Amino acid sequence: MQEQSLPSRHLTRRYLPARYLPLLATLSCLLLLADDVIQQWFTSINHAELELRYVLVLWLFSLGLWLAANRWLTALVLTLLAGMQLIQLGNMAYTGMPLLPSDLSGLFGEFADVQQTAVAQLGNHWHVLPSVLLPYGALFVLHMSLTPRISPRARWVGWILVLIVLAAKPYRATYRDMTHFMPGPTRSSLHNSLNSFAFYAVNLAGREQQALPQSPFQPYQVSFTAPTAKHVWIVMADSLRSDRLGVMGYQRDTTPFLSRLRDDGELLVRQGIAAGVSTAVSLPVFLNLIREPGQNHLLREQPHNLFRLGREQGFNTFWLSSQESKLLTFAGKRFIDVSITREDFPLLFSQRQDHALSDLLPRKQWGERNLVMINLRTAHSPYDHNYENHDEPIARWPTDGPLSRNMREGNAYDNAVRYFDDVVADIVAQFDQLEGERYLLITGDHGQLLGENEVWGHNRLLPPVVDVPVMVLARDAPQGALDDLAGQRWVSHYEAGLWLAQRLGARVLNPNADPNVHFVKGKLLLGDNSIMQVKESGDDLQFSEPMLLSKWLQGPAQRTLPAPDQPADPG
């Protein structure tokens, strides 16, 4: 019986010389990327783009599978990945957004309902099946029919490569929060799946998820008029704290260019109130014009997203960011005509940092009307990494030698702000080459703690993290265009967003708003986040003690947040 089975086995499985390994790994890598390409033939909701670093990791993973030369391992891994991708692409086809880790809790918790919906929607989104089954079926056939001739030691290398790639995400999920596992609309869907499933498996699986009380707020109303502005630009800088800007009274001249604009009467300068204490929270809350906490439906439905309003009013929409593409998740990617992130030009960004964005601006073909978002890395820690490759020495304050941590970090931060001013000068130079009524708003996504009470960074509901600048440059604008902002002592992100919407010809009316009360969200975008109320009181800002969103939503009595012992003014 053995003599008869051996020839049969050799007929179904072909052994190849080891020199074919690079070719097999490359072919496998292309097939693992193919599901996005196939889905993009059928629908525009898949925005995946190639990212060099991810492709390299995927190639090493593919090489590892071939080196391992184990049918059982390969079959298990491919089945796992194909199952994840069926869920991922199916979710994208149905909702228009990549799968979040928290979405998996609902999917597995209400599997019967999800399955019923999936079957009912199969006729509308049938392309999901060939998008996944064709490339993974081809991979399965390749691995079952071909085997490279390699040594036992090389097989161990293959096992190690596969295990490292598969274990990396779950390991990170043991010590990082969900913010680091949010999907990026322009990332490979498999990359997003590995992130979402890893965080779900480590932190959410088998655990009851607390349902938040329903949001009690009335819906916002939007009305439209014909816009007069030709260009509306937004510069959102990371970790930009207003009291470290020379243009806002800081004793060091950290912003010589912006100070000149202010002194010439061209730049409106106000203290701002951030929407959140992390980039992943502040950016989407700002862009979606959300004031009250607990309205996650506005993040998903995006009825008054700035890019959506701009698109509906005839503006071409642009996103240029020196940060990762995952920030696009709730930013309104489907309403953005052109998006460029750090992953698109990794070499350029590593060489030029934020100046890469001003390099890329001239390549854009502006339309008659344009809405442009420029997201800078700027003053994010480590601060010196943001300016160290600058063509000319940008550092004015020492960061070496016998300095205390407070002095060293503070000097590096001020140098980074000085670099931000240099980048803004380049952006304004190109902004001034345009014609027609135009506006440039400059702000920070959040502030930064610089050693106050020996605390550093952000992600905390504390006054220095809430403190951001709001600055506006207007060209060829009608009289009174800046009055709504100029008449205020503080301008919140929400108020700045309303003002920008008006430049786009859209007026957003919020029946719930109190002009003297603002809300700052904690470091988590979804779930039971912490929030803080900020109230304008004369010449001061009063900061409440943080409170969990679930408690705050319980009723009117809970929505009066307790005040701290002393008022605080971040400026």
RACORPE-V292066 format. One record per residue. N is the residue number from 1. RES is the residue in one small letter. SS is DSSP state (h for helix, s for strand, l for the rest). PHI is phi in whole degrees, 0 to 359 (999 if undefined). OMEGA is omega in whole degrees, 0 to 359 (none if undefined). Layout:
n & res & ss & phi & omega
N & RES & SS & PHI & OMEGA
N & RES & SS & PHI & OMEGA
//
This chain:
n & res & ss & phi & omega
1 & m & l & 999 & 180
2 & q & h & 295 & 181
3 & e & h & 296 & 179
4 & q & h & 280 & 184
5 & s & h & 281 & 182
6 & l & h & 298 & 178
7 & p & h & 300 & 180
8 & s & h & 299 & 181
9 & r & h & 294 & 181
10 & h & h & 290 & 178
11 & l & h & 288 & 183
12 & t & h & 270 & 182
13 & r & l & 224 & 184
14 & r & s & 256 & 180
15 & y & s & 263 & 184
16 & l & s & 245 & 174
17 & p & l & 298 & 183
18 & a & h & 297 & 182
19 & r & h & 295 & 178
20 & y & h & 276 & 183
21 & l & h & 303 & 179
22 & p & h & 302 & 179
23 & l & h & 294 & 179
24 & l & h & 297 & 179
25 & a & h & 295 & 179
26 & t & h & 295 & 178
27 & l & h & 298 & 179
28 & s & h & 295 & 179
29 & c & h & 300 & 179
30 & l & h & 297 & 179
31 & l & h & 292 & 177
32 & l & h & 292 & 177
33 & l & h & 268 & 191
34 & a & h & 288 & 184
35 & d & h & 298 & 177
36 & d & h & 296 & 181
37 & v & h & 298 & 181
38 & i & h & 296 & 180
39 & q & h & 296 & 179
40 & q & h & 294 & 174
41 & w & h & 292 & 187
42 & f & h & 256 & 185
43 & t & l & 211 & 180
44 & s & l & 265 & 184
45 & i & l & 282 & 179
46 & n & l & 268 & 185
47 & h & l & 253 & 185
48 & a & l & 300 & 176
49 & e & l & 231 & 178
50 & l & l & 287 & 174
51 & e & l & 236 & 189
52 & l & h & 304 & 183
53 & r & h & 297 & 180
54 & y & h & 294 & 179
55 & v & h & 299 & 178
56 & l & h & 296 & 178
57 & v & h & 298 & 181
58 & l & h & 294 & 178
59 & w & h & 294 & 178
60 & l & h & 297 & 177
61 & f & h & 297 & 178
62 & s & h & 297 & 177
63 & l & h & 299 & 180
64 & g & h & 300 & 179
65 & l & h & 297 & 179
66 & w & h & 289 & 179
67 & l & h & 295 & 180
68 & a & h & 298 & 175
69 & a & l & 50 & 181
70 & n & l & 234 & 184
71 & r & h & 299 & 182
72 & w & h & 295 & 178
73 & l & h & 300 & 182
74 & t & h & 297 & 180
75 & a & h & 299 & 180
76 & l & h & 295 & 182
77 & v & h & 294 & 181
78 & l & h & 296 & 177
79 & t & h & 296 & 179
80 & l & h & 298 & 181
81 & l & h & 294 & 179
82 & a & h & 296 & 177
83 & g & h & 298 & 177
84 & m & h & 300 & 183
85 & q & h & 287 & 174
86 & l & h & 298 & 178
87 & i & h & 291 & 182
88 & q & h & 297 & 183
89 & l & h & 291 & 176
90 & g & h & 295 & 178
91 & n & h & 297 & 179
92 & m & h & 297 & 181
93 & a & h & 297 & 184
94 & y & h & 277 & 185
95 & t & h & 261 & 182
96 & g & l & 84 & 182
97 & m & l & 225 & 175
98 & p & l & 296 & 183
99 & l & l & 286 & 176
100 & l & l & 267 & 175
101 & p & h & 305 & 180
102 & s & h & 292 & 177
103 & d & h & 297 & 182
104 & l & h & 292 & 176
105 & s & h & 298 & 178
106 & g & h & 292 & 182
107 & l & h & 296 & 182
108 & f & h & 281 & 179
109 & g & h & 284 & 179
110 & e & l & 232 & 189
111 & f & h & 299 & 182
112 & a & h & 298 & 179
113 & d & h & 294 & 180
114 & v & h & 296 & 180
115 & q & h & 296 & 179
116 & q & h & 296 & 178
117 & t & h & 295 & 180
118 & a & h & 299 & 179
119 & v & h & 295 & 181
120 & a & h & 293 & 183
121 & q & h & 267 & 185
122 & l & l & 301 & 180
123 & g & l & 295 & 180
124 & n & l & 278 & 186
125 & h & l & 233 & 182
126 & w & l & 299 & 183
127 & h & h & 297 & 179
128 & v & h & 299 & 183
129 & l & h & 297 & 178
130 & p & h & 294 & 179
131 & s & h & 301 & 182
132 & v & h & 264 & 189
133 & l & h & 289 & 180
134 & l & h & 295 & 181
135 & p & h & 293 & 180
136 & y & h & 286 & 174
137 & g & h & 296 & 177
138 & a & h & 297 & 177
139 & l & h & 298 & 181
140 & f & h & 297 & 179
141 & v & h & 298 & 180
142 & l & h & 301 & 184
143 & h & h & 288 & 180
144 & m & h & 280 & 185
145 & s & h & 252 & 182
146 & l & s & 235 & 176
147 & t & s & 218 & 177
148 & p & s & 285 & 177
149 & r & l & 276 & 183
150 & i & l & 222 & 182
151 & s & l & 282 & 176
152 & p & h & 302 & 179
153 & r & h & 295 & 179
154 & a & h & 296 & 178
155 & r & h & 295 & 177
156 & w & h & 296 & 176
157 & v & h & 300 & 178
158 & g & h & 299 & 178
159 & w & h & 302 & 182
160 & i & h & 296 & 179
161 & l & h & 300 & 181
162 & v & h & 297 & 182
163 & l & h & 293 & 179
164 & i & h & 298 & 181
165 & v & h & 295 & 183
166 & l & h & 287 & 184
167 & a & h & 271 & 186
168 & a & h & 299 & 182
169 & k & h & 293 & 177
170 & p & h & 302 & 179
171 & y & h & 296 & 178
172 & r & h & 298 & 181
173 & a & h & 292 & 179
174 & t & l & 283 & 183
175 & y & l & 228 & 176
176 & r & l & 237 & 182
177 & d & l & 275 & 187
178 & m & h & 297 & 180
179 & t & h & 306 & 182
180 & h & h & 281 & 182
181 & f & h & 241 & 177
182 & m & l & 291 & 182
183 & p & l & 286 & 174
184 & g & l & 249 & 183
185 & p & l & 302 & 181
186 & t & l & 264 & 176
187 & r & l & 279 & 171
188 & s & l & 305 & 181
189 & s & h & 296 & 177
190 & l & h & 293 & 175
191 & h & h & 301 & 178
192 & n & h & 297 & 180
193 & s & h & 296 & 180
194 & l & h & 300 & 178
195 & n & h & 295 & 186
196 & s & h & 293 & 181
197 & f & h & 292 & 179
198 & a & h & 295 & 181
199 & f & h & 294 & 179
200 & y & h & 299 & 183
201 & a & h & 297 & 184
202 & v & h & 278 & 192
203 & n & h & 243 & 188
204 & l & h & 242 & 185
205 & a & l & 300 & 177
206 & g & l & 78 & 181
207 & r & l & 247 & 180
208 & e & l & 288 & 181
209 & q & l & 267 & 182
210 & q & l & 288 & 177
211 & a & l & 277 & 179
212 & l & l & 282 & 174
213 & p & l & 302 & 181
214 & q & l & 293 & 179
215 & s & l & 295 & 185
216 & p & l & 267 & 192
217 & f & l & 269 & 177
218 & q & l & 287 & 181
219 & p & l & 292 & 176
220 & y & l & 285 & 178
221 & q & s & 244 & 181
222 & v & s & 235 & 174
223 & s & s & 233 & 187
224 & f & s & 237 & 170
225 & t & l & 226 & 180
226 & a & l & 292 & 180
227 & p & l & 288 & 175
228 & t & l & 255 & 181
229 & a & l & 288 & 176
230 & k & l & 262 & 183
231 & h & s & 221 & 175
232 & v & s & 233 & 182
233 & w & s & 246 & 177
234 & i & s & 233 & 172
235 & v & s & 250 & 179
236 & m & s & 249 & 184
237 & a & s & 260 & 182
238 & d & l & 284 & 171
239 & s & l & 59 & 184
240 & l & l & 265 & 184
241 & r & l & 259 & 192
242 & s & h & 293 & 185
243 & d & h & 283 & 172
244 & r & h & 251 & 179
245 & l & l & 255 & 177
246 & g & h & 302 & 181
247 & v & h & 294 & 180
248 & m & h & 248 & 172
249 & g & l & 104 & 178
250 & y & l & 294 & 187
251 & q & l & 292 & 176
252 & r & l & 273 & 181
253 & d & l & 275 & 182
254 & t & l & 278 & 184
255 & t & l & 226 & 183
256 & p & h & 299 & 181
257 & f & h & 292 & 181
258 & l & h & 295 & 178
259 & s & h & 296 & 177
260 & r & h & 296 & 178
261 & l & h & 298 & 179
262 & r & h & 295 & 182
263 & d & h & 296 & 178
264 & d & l & 277 & 178
265 & g & l & 77 & 183
266 & e & l & 265 & 189
267 & l & s & 245 & 172
268 & l & s & 277 & 184
269 & v & s & 235 & 177
270 & r & s & 220 & 172
271 & q & s & 283 & 184
272 & g & s & 242 & 178
273 & i & s & 235 & 185
274 & a & l & 292 & 178
275 & a & l & 282 & 182
276 & g & s & 202 & 185
277 & v & l & 256 & 174
278 & s & l & 220 & 181
279 & t & h & 298 & 183
280 & a & h & 295 & 177
281 & v & h & 262 & 188
282 & s & h & 297 & 182
283 & l & h & 300 & 181
284 & p & h & 294 & 178
285 & v & h & 294 & 177
286 & f & h & 297 & 185
287 & l & h & 290 & 181
288 & n & l & 263 & 175
289 & l & l & 54 & 181
290 & i & l & 255 & 178
291 & r & l & 261 & 187
292 & e & l & 278 & 178
293 & p & l & 292 & 173
294 & g & l & 82 & 181
295 & q & l & 248 & 182
296 & n & h & 295 & 178
297 & h & h & 297 & 178
298 & l & h & 288 & 175
299 & l & h & 289 & 183
300 & r & h & 276 & 183
301 & e & h & 277 & 175
302 & q & l & 52 & 182
303 & p & l & 293 & 178
304 & h & l & 230 & 171
305 & n & l & 296 & 184
306 & l & h & 299 & 178
307 & f & h & 294 & 178
308 & r & h & 294 & 179
309 & l & h & 299 & 179
310 & g & h & 297 & 179
311 & r & h & 300 & 181
312 & e & h & 293 & 180
313 & q & l & 261 & 173
314 & g & l & 89 & 178
315 & f & l & 271 & 165
316 & n & s & 287 & 188
317 & t & s & 242 & 185
318 & f & s & 226 & 174
319 & w & s & 232 & 176
320 & l & s & 234 & 187
321 & s & s & 221 & 173
322 & s & l & 270 & 179
323 & q & l & 242 & 188
324 & e & l & 284 & 183
325 & s & h & 290 & 181
326 & k & h & 297 & 177
327 & l & h & 293 & 180
328 & l & h & 281 & 190
329 & t & l & 308 & 180
330 & f & l & 246 & 182
331 & a & l & 275 & 182
332 & g & l & 101 & 185
333 & k & h & 304 & 184
334 & r & h & 290 & 178
335 & f & h & 253 & 182
336 & i & l & 254 & 182
337 & d & l & 284 & 182
338 & v & s & 228 & 176
339 & s & s & 232 & 178
340 & i & s & 229 & 178
341 & t & l & 232 & 182
342 & r & h & 303 & 182
343 & e & h & 294 & 182
344 & d & h & 285 & 182
345 & f & h & 225 & 186
346 & p & h & 300 & 181
347 & l & h & 292 & 180
348 & l & h & 299 & 181
349 & f & h & 291 & 178
350 & s & h & 292 & 180
351 & q & h & 273 & 191
352 & r & h & 246 & 183
353 & q & l & 49 & 185
354 & d & l & 295 & 177
355 & h & h & 297 & 176
356 & a & h & 300 & 181
357 & l & h & 292 & 177
358 & s & h & 291 & 174
359 & d & h & 295 & 185
360 & l & h & 279 & 182
361 & l & h & 304 & 182
362 & p & l & 296 & 181
363 & r & l & 282 & 182
364 & k & l & 280 & 176
365 & q & l & 263 & 183
366 & w & l & 291 & 174
367 & g & l & 267 & 179
368 & e & l & 295 & 176
369 & r & l & 230 & 185
370 & n & s & 218 & 173
371 & l & s & 247 & 188
372 & v & s & 234 & 175
373 & m & s & 250 & 180
374 & i & s & 242 & 184
375 & n & s & 255 & 184
376 & l & s & 263 & 173
377 & r & l & 283 & 169
378 & t & l & 49 & 190
379 & a & l & 252 & 176
380 & h & l & 285 & 179
381 & s & l & 289 & 354
382 & p & l & 289 & 191
383 & y & h & 297 & 185
384 & d & h & 291 & 178
385 & h & h & 294 & 184
386 & n & h & 279 & 184
387 & y & l & 230 & 188
388 & e & l & 292 & 181
389 & n & l & 262 & 182
390 & h & l & 294 & 183
391 & d & l & 302 & 179
392 & e & l & 245 & 179
393 & p & l & 303 & 183
394 & i & l & 257 & 185
395 & a & l & 288 & 178
396 & r & l & 252 & 184
397 & w & l & 237 & 189
398 & p & l & 291 & 177
399 & t & l & 236 & 178
400 & d & l & 245 & 177
401 & g & l & 94 & 184
402 & p & l & 282 & 180
403 & l & l & 249 & 173
404 & s & l & 291 & 179
405 & r & h & 299 & 180
406 & n & h & 301 & 181
407 & m & h & 290 & 182
408 & r & h & 297 & 181
409 & e & h & 292 & 179
410 & g & h & 296 & 178
411 & n & h & 294 & 179
412 & a & h & 297 & 178
413 & y & h & 296 & 179
414 & d & h & 297 & 175
415 & n & h & 297 & 179
416 & a & h & 295 & 176
417 & v & h & 294 & 175
418 & r & h & 299 & 176
419 & y & h & 293 & 176
420 & f & h & 305 & 179
421 & d & h & 300 & 179
422 & d & h & 293 & 178
423 & v & h & 295 & 180
424 & v & h & 298 & 178
425 & a & h & 301 & 177
426 & d & h & 295 & 180
427 & i & h & 296 & 180
428 & v & h & 295 & 179
429 & a & h & 301 & 178
430 & q & h & 282 & 175
431 & f & h & 299 & 182
432 & d & l & 286 & 175
433 & q & l & 279 & 180
434 & l & l & 280 & 180
435 & e & l & 236 & 177
436 & g & l & 94 & 180
437 & e & l & 297 & 185
438 & r & s & 209 & 185
439 & y & s & 222 & 176
440 & l & s & 232 & 179
441 & l & s & 255 & 181
442 & i & s & 240 & 178
443 & t & s & 208 & 174
444 & g & s & 245 & 179
445 & d & l & 289 & 176
446 & h & l & 193 & 177
447 & g & l & 271 & 185
448 & q & l & 206 & 174
449 & l & s & 275 & 185
450 & l & s & 237 & 175
451 & g & s & 96 & 175
452 & e & s & 300 & 183
453 & n & l & 54 & 179
454 & e & l & 61 & 178
455 & v & s & 245 & 185
456 & w & s & 230 & 175
457 & g & s & 88 & 178
458 & h & l & 221 & 180
459 & n & l & 63 & 179
460 & r & l & 233 & 180
461 & l & l & 279 & 180
462 & l & l & 227 & 186
463 & p & h & 309 & 181
464 & p & h & 297 & 179
465 & v & h & 277 & 178
466 & v & h & 279 & 188
467 & d & s & 282 & 177
468 & v & s & 224 & 174
469 & p & s & 273 & 168
470 & v & s & 229 & 183
471 & m & s & 231 & 183
472 & v & s & 227 & 174
473 & l & s & 246 & 181
474 & a & s & 242 & 178
475 & r & s & 232 & 178
476 & d & l & 52 & 183
477 & a & l & 263 & 177
478 & p & l & 291 & 179
479 & q & l & 298 & 179
480 & g & l & 90 & 183
481 & a & l & 296 & 182
482 & l & l & 257 & 187
483 & d & h & 300 & 183
484 & d & h & 299 & 179
485 & l & h & 271 & 184
486 & a & h & 296 & 182
487 & g & l & 279 & 184
488 & q & l & 250 & 175
489 & r & l & 281 & 176
490 & w & s & 235 & 177
491 & v & s & 235 & 178
492 & s & s & 282 & 174
493 & h & h & 304 & 180
494 & y & h & 298 & 180
495 & e & h & 294 & 176
496 & a & h & 297 & 178
497 & g & h & 295 & 177
498 & l & h & 299 & 180
499 & w & h & 295 & 177
500 & l & h & 296 & 179
501 & a & h & 301 & 178
502 & q & h & 296 & 176
503 & r & h & 296 & 179
504 & l & l & 275 & 181
505 & g & l & 86 & 181
506 & a & s & 237 & 177
507 & r & s & 252 & 182
508 & v & s & 255 & 180
509 & l & s & 255 & 179
510 & n & l & 249 & 182
511 & p & l & 292 & 182
512 & n & l & 266 & 194
513 & a & l & 284 & 168
514 & d & l & 239 & 187
515 & p & l & 297 & 181
516 & n & l & 258 & 182
517 & v & s & 237 & 182
518 & h & s & 230 & 181
519 & f & s & 235 & 177
520 & v & s & 241 & 182
521 & k & s & 267 & 178
522 & g & l & 288 & 190
523 & k & l & 282 & 180
524 & l & l & 258 & 181
525 & l & l & 282 & 183
526 & l & l & 243 & 178
527 & g & l & 84 & 184
528 & d & l & 278 & 184
529 & n & l & 278 & 170
530 & s & s & 272 & 179
531 & i & s & 225 & 178
532 & m & s & 219 & 177
533 & q & s & 264 & 178
534 & v & s & 239 & 185
535 & k & s & 240 & 175
536 & e & s & 282 & 181
537 & s & s & 220 & 182
538 & g & l & 64 & 179
539 & d & l & 265 & 182
540 & d & s & 238 & 166
541 & l & s & 252 & 176
542 & q & s & 253 & 182
543 & f & s & 253 & 178
544 & s & s & 283 & 170
545 & e & l & 289 & 177
546 & p & l & 300 & 179
547 & m & s & 218 & 176
548 & l & s & 291 & 181
549 & l & h & 302 & 182
550 & s & h & 301 & 179
551 & k & h & 287 & 182
552 & w & h & 297 & 182
553 & l & l & 278 & 186
554 & q & l & 291 & 179
555 & g & l & 169 & 183
556 & p & h & 303 & 182
557 & a & h & 295 & 181
558 & q & h & 278 & 185
559 & r & h & 273 & 167
560 & t & l & 262 & 187
561 & l & l & 286 & 180
562 & p & l & 293 & 180
563 & a & s & 270 & 175
564 & p & l & 288 & 183
565 & d & l & 295 & 184
566 & q & l & 233 & 173
567 & p & l & 292 & 180
568 & a & l & 223 & 178
569 & d & l & 241 & 183
570 & p & l & 294 & 181
571 & g & l & 267 & none
//
